Amino acid sequence: MRPQLSQKQIFGIPFAVMIITVVGLLSALIGDGWWDAVSWAALGLPVLFYLFFIGRRQSS
């Protein structure tokens, strides 16, 4: 039987990804220059997570 997970364990990483995505969206709206770099990095992170976990799933 699997141990019970707390809400922090279940929703911790998705919440962090949500916060990073919101930071990316806001930085894209705020300005240019290094703000664009922040937005690209922050909005690229969920895509990298997706590719990583899809690749890990197919190799199993």
CNS distance restraints for C-alpha pairs under 8 A (distance, minus, plus):
assign (resid   5 and name CA) (resid   9 and name CA) 6.02 0.50 0.50
assign (resid   5 and name CA) (resid  10 and name CA) 6.61 0.50 0.50
assign (resid   6 and name CA) (resid  10 and name CA) 6.39 0.50 0.50
assign (resid   7 and name CA) (resid  11 and name CA) 5.82 0.50 0.50
assign (resid   7 and name CA) (resid  12 and name CA) 7.64 0.50 0.50
assign (resid   8 and name CA) (resid  12 and name CA) 5.03 0.50 0.50
assign (resid   9 and name CA) (resid  13 and name CA) 7.91 0.50 0.50
assign (resid  11 and name CA) (resid  15 and name CA) 5.90 0.50 0.50
assign (resid  12 and name CA) (resid  16 and name CA) 6.30 0.50 0.50
assign (resid  13 and name CA) (resid  17 and name CA) 6.20 0.50 0.50
assign (resid  14 and name CA) (resid  18 and name CA) 6.13 0.50 0.50
assign (resid  15 and name CA) (resid  19 and name CA) 6.27 0.50 0.50
assign (resid  16 and name CA) (resid  20 and name CA) 6.23 0.50 0.50
assign (resid  17 and name CA) (resid  21 and name CA) 6.06 0.50 0.50
assign (resid  17 and name CA) (resid  45 and name CA) 7.83 0.50 0.50
assign (resid  17 and name CA) (resid  46 and name CA) 6.79 0.50 0.50
assign (resid  18 and name CA) (resid  22 and name CA) 6.18 0.50 0.50
assign (resid  19 and name CA) (resid  23 and name CA) 6.22 0.50 0.50
assign (resid  20 and name CA) (resid  24 and name CA) 6.22 0.50 0.50
assign (resid  20 and name CA) (resid  42 and name CA) 5.69 0.50 0.50
assign (resid  20 and name CA) (resid  43 and name CA) 7.65 0.50 0.50
assign (resid  21 and name CA) (resid  25 and name CA) 6.21 0.50 0.50
assign (resid  21 and name CA) (resid  42 and name CA) 5.73 0.50 0.50
assign (resid  21 and name CA) (resid  43 and name CA) 5.58 0.50 0.50
assign (resid  21 and name CA) (resid  46 and name CA) 7.69 0.50 0.50
assign (resid  22 and name CA) (resid  26 and name CA) 6.08 0.50 0.50
assign (resid  23 and name CA) (resid  27 and name CA) 5.98 0.50 0.50
assign (resid  23 and name CA) (resid  39 and name CA) 7.31 0.50 0.50
assign (resid  23 and name CA) (resid  42 and name CA) 6.96 0.50 0.50
assign (resid  24 and name CA) (resid  28 and name CA) 6.20 0.50 0.50
assign (resid  24 and name CA) (resid  38 and name CA) 6.33 0.50 0.50
assign (resid  24 and name CA) (resid  39 and name CA) 4.00 0.50 0.50
assign (resid  24 and name CA) (resid  40 and name CA) 7.00 0.50 0.50
assign (resid  24 and name CA) (resid  41 and name CA) 7.46 0.50 0.50
assign (resid  24 and name CA) (resid  42 and name CA) 4.73 0.50 0.50
assign (resid  24 and name CA) (resid  43 and name CA) 5.49 0.50 0.50
assign (resid  25 and name CA) (resid  29 and name CA) 6.52 0.50 0.50
assign (resid  25 and name CA) (resid  39 and name CA) 6.32 0.50 0.50
assign (resid  25 and name CA) (resid  43 and name CA) 7.35 0.50 0.50
assign (resid  26 and name CA) (resid  30 and name CA) 6.08 0.50 0.50
assign (resid  26 and name CA) (resid  39 and name CA) 7.77 0.50 0.50
assign (resid  27 and name CA) (resid  31 and name CA) 6.59 0.50 0.50
assign (resid  27 and name CA) (resid  35 and name CA) 5.35 0.50 0.50
assign (resid  27 and name CA) (resid  36 and name CA) 6.88 0.50 0.50
assign (resid  27 and name CA) (resid  38 and name CA) 6.61 0.50 0.50
assign (resid  27 and name CA) (resid  39 and name CA) 5.46 0.50 0.50
assign (resid  28 and name CA) (resid  32 and name CA) 7.57 0.50 0.50
assign (resid  28 and name CA) (resid  35 and name CA) 6.35 0.50 0.50
assign (resid  28 and name CA) (resid  36 and name CA) 5.79 0.50 0.50
assign (resid  28 and name CA) (resid  38 and name CA) 7.89 0.50 0.50
assign (resid  28 and name CA) (resid  39 and name CA) 5.30 0.50 0.50
assign (resid  30 and name CA) (resid  35 and name CA) 7.24 0.50 0.50
assign (resid  31 and name CA) (resid  35 and name CA) 5.65 0.50 0.50
assign (resid  31 and name CA) (resid  36 and name CA) 7.22 0.50 0.50
assign (resid  32 and name CA) (resid  36 and name CA) 5.50 0.50 0.50
assign (resid  33 and name CA) (resid  37 and name CA) 7.06 0.50 0.50
assign (resid  34 and name CA) (resid  38 and name CA) 6.33 0.50 0.50
assign (resid  35 and name CA) (resid  39 and name CA) 6.20 0.50 0.50
assign (resid  36 and name CA) (resid  40 and name CA) 6.13 0.50 0.50
assign (resid  37 and name CA) (resid  41 and name CA) 6.17 0.50 0.50
assign (resid  38 and name CA) (resid  42 and name CA) 6.00 0.50 0.50
assign (resid  39 and name CA) (resid  43 and name CA) 5.83 0.50 0.50
assign (resid  40 and name CA) (resid  44 and name CA) 5.81 0.50 0.50
assign (resid  41 and name CA) (resid  45 and name CA) 6.35 0.50 0.50
assign (resid  42 and name CA) (resid  46 and name CA) 7.91 0.50 0.50
assign (resid  43 and name CA) (resid  47 and name CA) 7.50 0.50 0.50
assign (resid  44 and name CA) (resid  48 and name CA) 6.29 0.50 0.50
assign (resid  45 and name CA) (resid  49 and name CA) 6.24 0.50 0.50
assign (resid  46 and name CA) (resid  50 and name CA) 6.14 0.50 0.50
assign (resid  47 and name CA) (resid  51 and name CA) 6.23 0.50 0.50
assign (resid  48 and name CA) (resid  52 and name CA) 6.00 0.50 0.50
assign (resid  49 and name CA) (resid  53 and name CA) 6.16 0.50 0.50
assign (resid  50 and name CA) (resid  54 and name CA) 6.05 0.50 0.50
assign (resid  51 and name CA) (resid  55 and name CA) 5.97 0.50 0.50
assign (resid  52 and name CA) (resid  56 and name CA) 6.11 0.50 0.50
assign (resid  53 and name CA) (resid  57 and name CA) 5.98 0.50 0.50
assign (resid  54 and name CA) (resid  58 and name CA) 6.29 0.50 0.50
assign (resid  55 and name CA) (resid  59 and name CA) 6.30 0.50 0.50
assign (resid  56 and name CA) (resid  60 and name CA) 6.55 0.50 0.50
